[in-house]
């Protein structure tokens, strides 16, 4: 359950940052955004492949680790695309939209992990 809460913290921070950027969507450095996303993608895809063989194990921590790596890889792809779109359309909106989508994805993963942990807790007390 603590892992679910840990996953929600970046989502909450992202919503706060998105709220601030919503009023002034300044375009980020598109190349830096894309290159950072690419570097992170390499790391997260490697982690997702290492964790994939454990993803169906019943433990909520195992599920949390796999979902985190997988979601981060998807988020990295979206960040790369946002950077490429920003190259042609100098706006902060692609970055903002991707950020909100990442927050929603993390919140959904946190909910799934919370439910798995709750089921484990109930099974242990039965």
Buried (B, 14 or more C-beta within 10 A) or exposed (E): BEBBEEBBEBBEEBBEEBEEBEEEBEBBEBEEBBEBBBEBBEEBBEBBEEBEEEBEEEEBBBBBBBBBBBBBBBBBBBBBBBBBBBEEEEBBBBBBBBBBBBBEBBBBBBEBBBBBBEEBEEEEEE
